């Protein structure tokens, strides 16, 4: 059986396409966080010092499937950015977190228990 035939067979398995999409999302998050840190010219150790955690914790955040929004905000803010989360329904965009369309900051701070990633993993609340 060729690799191409094997791949086709695997992707025809019920649920396989959904799992592949999940894995792609996880990899995109991990690669995105790492790229942001590297673009800022920081090592994991330097970012850890900015946030007040250990270097292994930064490594865990960068490979995690389940990052809380609170941790994501700390990570991104330590790099000089901010997190925005919007829901897109057709042409309609609703901002849930972050700066509003006008550029003003959102009125309320988000709950620390919300997660980004797979709901099947337990939340890691502290950075």
N, C-alpha and C positions, 0 to 999 in steps of 0.2 A: 504494500500500500504506500503510495507516495505521500509526502508531507501535505500537499494540497488536498488530496482525497481525505486524509485523516482530519485536517482542519475543517473541511466541509462536513464530515460526519459529526465532529464534536459540536460545531455550531448548530447542527440540526437537533441536538439534544434539547428537550424541553427546559426552558429557563436559561439556557446558555447565553443567548444574546443579551438578556438582561444583566447577567453576571458580568459579561464582558464590558458592558456600559458602566457598571459599578466600579470595576477595576480601573477603567479609563479615567473616571472621575477622581478616584483616589490618587492615581498617578499624577493627574493634572494638578490637584491640590498640593501634593508633596513637591512636585517639580516647580510649581509656581512660588511656593513659600521659599524654597531654596534659592531660586533665581532672584527673588526680591532681595534676600539677604546678601547674596553675592554681588548683585548690582550696586548695593549700598556700600560694598567694600568691607563687609564685616565678616569675621569668623563666627562660628557658633559660640565660642567662648566670649567674644566681645558682645554679641547680642544678649547672651545669658546675663552678663554683668549689667547691661542696660535695663533688663526686665527684673533682675533680682532672683534668678534661678540658676541651676547648674547647667553646664554644657550638655550633659546627657539628656536633660529635659528638653533642650532645644532640638537635639537630634530626634527625640521621641515625637515632638510636635511636628517636625518636618516629615516624619514617616507615618504619622497617625492617620487612621481612617475616620476618626471621630474627634474632631477638634471643637471645643465649645466656642461660641461666638466671643465670649469674654476673653479667652486665651488668644483667639485670632486677632481681636482688637489690640491686646497688649503687644503681640508680636509685630503687627503692622505699624502701630503707633511708635514703637521703639525704632522703627525704620523711617519715621517721619511721614507716614501716610495715615489714612483712615479707611475704615471698612464701610462699604455701602452695600445694602442688600435690597433688591427690588424684585417684584413679581411682574412678569410680562405675560399679558393675556391678549393675544392678537397685537393690536397697535397700542393698547393701554398699558402703561407702566405705573405700578404703585410702589412707592418707596416704603420699605418696612424698617430700615435701619440706616442711619448715616445722614448725610446732608441731603436736604430737600432739593428739588429741581432748581430753586432759586439760589442755592449755595449756602443757605442757612443750616446750622446744625439742627439735628432732630431735638425736639423738646424734652424727651425723656430718655434716660439711660436704659439700655436693654437689660433684661433679666440675665443672670449669669448661668442659668441652667440650659439655655438653648444650645443645640448642637449643629455642627455642619458635618455631614458625613453619614455613615451607616448607622441607622438607629439600633442595630443589633449589638453594638459595642457599648460598654459602659462609659459614662461621661467621666472625663478627667477634669475636674473643676479648677484645680489650682494650676498655675503656670509652672 
